[in-house]
Amino acid sequence: MTASVVPLRPGADDPLAAAEAALSALDRHLDRCKLAANTVKAYKRQTRAFVAWLAERAVEHPDAFADVVGAEAAVTAWRRHLIEGRAKPATVNQALAAVTLMYEQAGLRIAVKRARVPKPGEPDALTVAEQGAVERAAARRGVRDAAIVAVLLYAGARVEECARLELEDVAITARTGTVRLHGKGDEARTVPLPAIARARITDWLDERGRGAGPLWTGQRGRLTDSGIAQVVLAVGKAAGIDGLRPHRLRHTFATRLRQGGADPAQVQSLLGHSSLDTSARYFRAGTAETAAVVERVFE
């Protein structure tokens, strides 16, 4: 005999109605919080996926919004569903964070075990030869694409940070230069630009003009995140590196910093990481680099 569920919260006897109310509360919260736009978009997508999943299993989880026990049971089952569907651990954990926040807006504080994320290994940075090939290919495509690659490669910008740039975010003089990047959670950081990046950006500004507005423009106006990614993809193909993505240029920037003697705190500051642990991955040299160090020390 199955015991009846006695809801501890009014209206929670209808899990789907409660889920829709929680979604609405979450949307209101996300629209006024300081999370990055991409994170807000992902949270909305993932919570809707959870509610859709719950709608198909309402009979199995009638107490999904009745109390903490029922809520945690439903979310744990969804976690298992995501893992069995071969979702990456980082994706699973972001989805769990989104749903946890949704429940919090509904007045329930739940705790569900996160998926185990494997410790990251050596970042996939370009070799020196590959980097040179990428820069030459970008220059052949034009001054705009060369400047975009320079910002990604010499300032370590994320693709969304690069796409957000306005003319006022760049400050270049005869001997110095900086770029102000607007990162996650509307946090801004200023990154110094080396001479080669200053030259690439100046060449683009000579063609673009110095009028206020988006730094990167095309035939249809401002370049989006996707537009920046397509530029990098095309540059990579021209350089013989298929599937090149903006984040690999960011990895290359961080790896060059470490190779040049930067410490973890400096890398953290320049990349805009919230944690030193994230920056620490760039201090795990690969097999080839370790062998080269041993060879150099004992030659």
DOTINU-780566 format. One line per field, with one value per residue (C-alpha): z, x, y. Coordinates in nm, 4 decimals, always signed. Each point is the difference from the previous one (the first is absolute). Layout:
N
z	Z / ...
x	X / ...
y	Y / ...
! end
This chain:
299
z	+0.0000 / -0.0991 / +0.2638 / -0.1087 / -0.0269 / +0.2406 / -0.1458 / +0.2420 / -0.2307 / -0.1399 / -0.3634 / -0.0043 / -0.0514 / -0.3710 / -0.0863 / -0.3521 / +0.1128 / +0.2744 / -0.2547 / -0.2302 / +0.2932 / +0.0959 / -0.3593 / -0.0008 / +0.3297 / -0.1338 / -0.3181 / +0.2071 / +0.2115 / -0.2993 / -0.1763 / +0.2848 / +0.1195 / -0.1061 / -0.1649 / -0.3445 / -0.2882 / -0.1232 / +0.3495 / +0.0271 / -0.3385 / +0.1012 / +0.3362 / -0.1691 / -0.2563 / +0.2597 / +0.2446 / -0.2813 / -0.0970 / +0.3594 / +0.0086 / -0.3353 / +0.1385 / +0.3169 / -0.2050 / -0.1489 / +0.3465 / +0.2176 / +0.1247 / +0.1185 / +0.1754 / +0.1328 / +0.2910 / -0.2161 / +0.1476 / +0.3202 / +0.2224 / -0.0057 / -0.0014 / -0.3020 / -0.1796 / +0.0532 / -0.1153 / -0.3249 / -0.0725 / +0.0835 / -0.2485 / -0.2617 / +0.0742 / -0.0702 / -0.3223 / -0.1185 / +0.0839 / -0.1738 / -0.3014 / -0.0078 / +0.0943 / +0.0988 / +0.3765 / -0.0311 / -0.1879 / +0.2627 / +0.2803 / -0.1687 / -0.0500 / +0.3674 / +0.1045 / -0.2138 / +0.1426 / +0.3555 / -0.0528 / -0.1397 / +0.3105 / +0.2176 / -0.1678 / +0.0831 / +0.3681 / +0.0110 / +0.0688 / -0.1449 / -0.0109 / -0.2761 / -0.0519 / -0.2966 / -0.2800 / +0.0322 / -0.2372 / -0.1089 / +0.0881 / -0.3156 / -0.1623 / -0.2127 / -0.1902 / -0.3762 / -0.0884 / -0.3476 / -0.0619 / -0.0932 / -0.3636 / +0.0008 / +0.1589 / -0.2722 / -0.2682 / +0.1575 / +0.0158 / -0.3616 / -0.1152 / +0.1902 / -0.1567 / -0.3482 / +0.0707 / +0.0868 / +0.2760 / +0.1897 / +0.0320 / +0.0917 / +0.2786 / +0.1277 / +0.0204 / +0.1755 / +0.2737 / +0.0566 / -0.0170 / +0.1784 / +0.2503 / +0.0722 / -0.0634 / +0.0123 / -0.3198 / +0.1666 / +0.1453 / -0.3431 / -0.1585 / +0.2662 / -0.0630 / -0.0787 / -0.1367 / +0.3430 / +0.1485 / -0.1922 / +0.1002 / -0.2126 / +0.0024 / -0.1737 / +0.2628 / +0.2078 / -0.0423 / +0.1949 / -0.0677 / +0.2502 / -0.0063 / +0.1449 / +0.1436 / +0.1946 / +0.2412 / -0.1561 / +0.1506 / -0.2037 / -0.0161 / -0.1832 / -0.1863 / -0.1360 / -0.3706 / -0.1368 / -0.2994 / -0.2594 / +0.1204 / +0.0104 / -0.3598 / -0.1174 / +0.1742 / -0.1271 / -0.3571 / +0.0434 / +0.1509 / -0.2958 / -0.2229 / +0.2309 / +0.1145 / +0.3549 / +0.0379 / +0.3120 / -0.0179 / -0.0188 / -0.0665 / -0.2391 / -0.2882 / -0.3160 / -0.2811 / +0.2421 / +0.2838 / +0.3253 / -0.0048 / +0.2448 / +0.2028 / -0.2888 / -0.2480 / +0.1957 / +0.0194 / -0.3752 / -0.0630 / +0.2145 / -0.1647 / -0.3457 / +0.1102 / +0.1422 / -0.3199 / -0.2025 / +0.2395 / -0.0315 / +0.3470 / -0.0494 / +0.2788 / +0.1582 / +0.2708 / +0.1825 / +0.3330 / -0.1369 / -0.0630 / +0.3617 / +0.1115 / -0.2074 / +0.1652 / +0.3482 / -0.0909 / -0.1423 / +0.3220 / +0.2072 / -0.2332 / +0.0310 / +0.3800 / +0.1093 / +0.3316 / +0.0600 / +0.1552 / -0.3049 / -0.2369 / +0.2103 / -0.0176 / -0.3740 / -0.0877 / +0.2368 / +0.1850 / +0.3278 / +0.1467 / +0.0029 / -0.0496 / -0.3503 / -0.0893 / +0.1477 / -0.2937 / -0.2158 / +0.2285 / -0.0894 / -0.2720 / -0.2581 / -0.0648 / -0.2865 / +0.1962 / +0.3108 / -0.2083 / -0.1553 / +0.3468 / +0.1140 / -0.3217 / +0.0402 / +0.3676 / -0.0474 / -0.3424
x	+0.0000 / +0.1399 / -0.0150 / -0.1508 / +0.2269 / -0.0816 / +0.1441 / +0.1732 / -0.0445 / -0.3295 / -0.0616 / +0.2850 / -0.2394 / +0.0086 / +0.3719 / -0.0359 / -0.1838 / +0.2584 / +0.2787 / -0.1428 / -0.0323 / +0.3622 / +0.1115 / -0.1721 / +0.1633 / +0.3385 / -0.0442 / -0.0736 / +0.3078 / +0.2297 / -0.1208 / +0.1264 / +0.3091 / +0.3613 / +0.0699 / +0.1590 / -0.2488 / +0.1110 / -0.0472 / -0.3496 / -0.0878 / +0.1381 / -0.1836 / -0.3321 / +0.0555 / +0.1023 / -0.2833 / -0.2520 / +0.1569 / -0.0449 / -0.3645 / -0.0635 / +0.1650 / -0.2096 / -0.3204 / +0.0612 / +0.0569 / -0.2475 / -0.1493 / +0.3421 / +0.0745 / -0.3282 / +0.1845 / +0.2651 / -0.1041 / -0.1660 / +0.3066 / +0.3809 / +0.0008 / -0.2270 / +0.1859 / +0.3414 / -0.1317 / -0.1319 / +0.3184 / +0.2203 / -0.1988 / +0.0445 / +0.3747 / +0.0123 / -0.1963 / +0.2545 / +0.2992 / -0.1531 / -0.0554 / +0.3788 / -0.0161 / +0.3390 / +0.0567 / +0.0393 / -0.3325 / -0.1708 / +0.1321 / -0.1100 / -0.3461 / -0.0152 / +0.1058 / -0.2779 / -0.2683 / +0.1256 / -0.0370 / -0.3510 / -0.1015 / +0.1511 / -0.2290 / -0.2888 / +0.0994 / +0.1737 / +0.3718 / +0.1191 / +0.3404 / +0.0736 / +0.3378 / +0.1840 / +0.1514 / +0.3707 / +0.1990 / +0.3324 / +0.3008 / +0.0937 / +0.3282 / +0.2301 / -0.1966 / -0.0121 / +0.2229 / +0.1340 / +0.3631 / +0.2241 / -0.0072 / -0.3789 / -0.0359 / +0.2130 / -0.2070 / -0.3230 / +0.1264 / +0.1181 / -0.3318 / -0.1929 / +0.2124 / -0.0718 / -0.3739 / +0.0171 / +0.0749 / -0.3245 / +0.0536 / +0.3660 / -0.1116 / -0.2647 / +0.2574 / +0.2410 / -0.2559 / -0.0700 / +0.3645 / +0.1732 / -0.2687 / -0.1508 / -0.3550 / -0.2925 / -0.2058 / -0.2875 / +0.2427 / +0.1484 / -0.3445 / -0.1099 / +0.2870 / -0.0783 / +0.2474 / +0.0235 / +0.1287 / +0.3273 / +0.2671 / +0.3161 / +0.2833 / +0.3370 / +0.1563 / -0.2794 / -0.3423 / -0.2767 / -0.3315 / -0.2864 / -0.1778 / -0.3483 / -0.0042 / -0.2313 / -0.2393 / +0.0646 / +0.3492 / +0.2434 / +0.3761 / +0.2634 / +0.2670 / +0.3190 / +0.0621 / +0.3437 / +0.1384 / -0.1122 / -0.3607 / +0.0051 / +0.1195 / -0.2722 / -0.2763 / +0.1334 / -0.0024 / -0.3643 / -0.0942 / +0.1634 / -0.2431 / -0.3033 / +0.0304 / +0.0008 / -0.3740 / -0.1719 / -0.1739 / +0.0803 / +0.3652 / -0.0737 / -0.2377 / -0.0927 / -0.2501 / -0.2907 / +0.1328 / +0.1546 / +0.1641 / -0.1646 / +0.1678 / -0.0802 / +0.1506 / +0.3267 / +0.0070 / -0.0554 / +0.2942 / +0.2270 / -0.1285 / +0.0773 / +0.3440 / +0.0772 / -0.1052 / +0.2237 / +0.2869 / -0.0530 / -0.1560 / -0.3559 / -0.2496 / +0.1914 / -0.2062 / +0.0506 / +0.0562 / +0.3082 / +0.1538 / -0.0815 / +0.1721 / +0.3013 / +0.0134 / -0.0022 / +0.2593 / +0.2361 / -0.0396 / +0.1043 / +0.2880 / +0.1123 / +0.0152 / -0.3422 / -0.1226 / -0.3489 / -0.1346 / +0.1056 / -0.1591 / -0.3176 / -0.0180 / +0.0634 / -0.2466 / -0.2701 / -0.0279 / -0.1919 / +0.2183 / +0.3722 / -0.0834 / -0.1268 / +0.3201 / +0.2150 / -0.0756 / +0.2324 / +0.2885 / -0.0190 / +0.2583 / -0.0470 / +0.2316 / +0.1881 / +0.0613 / +0.1131 / +0.2439 / +0.1384 / +0.0597 / +0.1912 / +0.2031 / +0.0882 / +0.0956 / +0.2270 / +0.1452
y	+0.0000 / +0.3383 / +0.2725 / +0.3304 / +0.3017 / +0.2798 / +0.3208 / +0.2357 / +0.2982 / +0.1363 / -0.0956 / -0.2497 / -0.2914 / +0.0903 / -0.0337 / +0.1394 / +0.3121 / +0.0465 / -0.0492 / +0.2673 / +0.2414 / -0.0728 / +0.0627 / +0.3368 / +0.0935 / -0.1066 / +0.2049 / +0.3098 / -0.0654 / -0.0611 / +0.3130 / +0.2168 / -0.1896 / +0.0568 / -0.3348 / +0.0019 / +0.0064 / -0.3442 / -0.1451 / +0.1481 / -0.1479 / -0.3412 / +0.0013 / +0.0767 / -0.2748 / -0.2588 / +0.0700 / -0.0275 / -0.3321 / -0.1187 / +0.1062 / -0.1744 / -0.3148 / +0.0263 / +0.0378 / -0.3450 / -0.1507 / +0.1912 / -0.3280 / -0.1174 / +0.3307 / +0.1394 / +0.1621 / +0.1737 / +0.3347 / -0.1194 / -0.0065 / -0.0247 / -0.3808 / -0.0205 / +0.2784 / -0.1607 / -0.3371 / +0.1510 / +0.1961 / -0.3004 / -0.2082 / +0.2737 / +0.0073 / -0.3744 / +0.0559 / +0.2602 / -0.2184 / -0.3021 / +0.2258 / +0.0575 / +0.3680 / +0.1362 / +0.0376 / +0.3772 / +0.0190 / -0.2148 / +0.2192 / +0.3206 / -0.1515 / -0.0998 / +0.3491 / +0.1474 / -0.2306 / +0.0535 / +0.3746 / -0.0536 / -0.1945 / +0.2713 / +0.2541 / -0.2327 / -0.0071 / -0.3386 / -0.0338 / -0.3297 / -0.1662 / -0.2517 / -0.1628 / +0.1475 / -0.2071 / -0.0636 / +0.2207 / -0.1543 / +0.2105 / +0.1933 / -0.0830 / +0.2101 / +0.2670 / -0.0390 / +0.2950 / +0.0648 / -0.0779 / +0.2920 / -0.1134 / -0.0321 / +0.3415 / +0.1535 / -0.1723 / +0.1307 / +0.3588 / -0.0092 / -0.1466 / +0.2690 / +0.2746 / -0.1371 / +0.0185 / +0.3696 / +0.2493 / -0.0624 / -0.3750 / +0.0546 / +0.2362 / -0.2441 / -0.2786 / +0.2384 / +0.0802 / -0.3693 / -0.1035 / +0.2893 / +0.1060 / -0.3417 / +0.1214 / -0.2384 / +0.0013 / +0.1864 / +0.2558 / +0.0586 / +0.0419 / +0.2525 / +0.2404 / +0.3609 / +0.2521 / +0.1640 / -0.3273 / +0.0337 / +0.2506 / +0.0118 / +0.2510 / +0.0010 / -0.2264 / -0.1504 / -0.1500 / -0.1724 / -0.1669 / -0.0076 / -0.3351 / -0.0437 / -0.3502 / -0.2257 / +0.1618 / +0.3423 / -0.0005 / +0.2109 / -0.0382 / +0.1983 / -0.1969 / +0.1584 / -0.0509 / -0.0893 / +0.1917 / -0.2567 / +0.0137 / +0.3802 / +0.0064 / -0.2406 / +0.1960 / +0.3332 / -0.1317 / -0.0973 / +0.3368 / +0.1752 / -0.1884 / +0.0027 / +0.3600 / +0.1392 / +0.0505 / -0.1328 / -0.3349 / -0.3706 / -0.0779 / -0.2874 / +0.0569 / -0.1836 / +0.0381 / -0.0428 / +0.2125 / -0.1194 / -0.3423 / -0.2410 / -0.2767 / -0.2315 / +0.2470 / +0.0127 / -0.3801 / -0.0263 / +0.2359 / -0.2176 / -0.3169 / +0.1410 / +0.1212 / -0.3430 / -0.1731 / +0.2328 / -0.0786 / -0.3750 / -0.0343 / -0.1222 / +0.0608 / +0.2881 / +0.1713 / +0.3322 / -0.1740 / -0.1738 / +0.3424 / +0.0906 / -0.3221 / +0.1005 / +0.3442 / -0.1550 / -0.2631 / +0.2633 / +0.2018 / -0.2993 / -0.0810 / +0.3617 / -0.0133 / +0.1276 / -0.1405 / -0.1478 / +0.3203 / +0.2031 / -0.2515 / +0.0047 / +0.3790 / +0.0216 / -0.2773 / +0.1215 / -0.3321 / +0.0054 / -0.2751 / -0.0729 / -0.3674 / +0.0776 / +0.1825 / -0.2774 / -0.2290 / +0.2089 / -0.0945 / -0.3678 / -0.0305 / -0.2729 / -0.2927 / +0.1678 / +0.3185 / -0.1894 / -0.2054 / +0.3193 / +0.1489 / -0.3117 / +0.0012 / +0.3679 / -0.0285 / -0.3029 / +0.0675
! end
